[in-house]
Amino acid sequence: MNSLTLVGVLKKYPELEELKNGKKQYRFIVEAEKNFRNEDGSIEKELYECIIWRGIADTIISVCEEGQLLGIRGRLQPKRLEINENGPVYAAEIVAEKISILETREG
């Protein structure tokens, strides 16, 4: 089963991207903390690229702001990138199927 849950802060507001087939999707970046401390006692953070489309995209675009804490349920989608003559590079992106705003940005 391909399923994941991610909790993190919206770092980059969703940007519209039109696909070759005419469909639209939005890409955004979420920053999430690792669940352990490193050698100096600090918690490292990682950035994850996420994709949304259809009805969920319209809702998120209208209510989300950078800095908000989000809960994301979705799946991993593999992608193959042809970057140079050394062969393909493989990566994964998160396809968000449900997003909850867990905390609003203070300010």
FENHUMO-V22571 format. One record per backbone hydrogen bond with DSSP energy under -1.0 kcal/mol. CO is the residue of the C=O (numbers start at 1). NH is the residue of the N-H. Records with the same first field share a line. If there is no record, write none. Layout:
CO: NH  NH
//
This chain:
4: 74
6: 72
8: 70
9: 31
10: 67
12: 29
15: 27
17: 25
19: 22
23: 19
25: 17
26: 52
27: 15
28: 50
29: 11  12
30: 48
31: 9
32: 46
38: 41
42: 38
44: 34
46: 32
48: 30
49: 94
50: 28
51: 96
52: 26
54: 58
55: 59
56: 60
57: 61
58: 62
59: 63
60: 64
65: 68
68: 10
69: 102  103
70: 8
71: 100
72: 6
73: 97  98
74: 4
75: 95
77: 93
79: 91
81: 83  89
84: 87
89: 81
91: 79
93: 77
94: 51
95: 75
98: 73
100: 71
103: 69
//
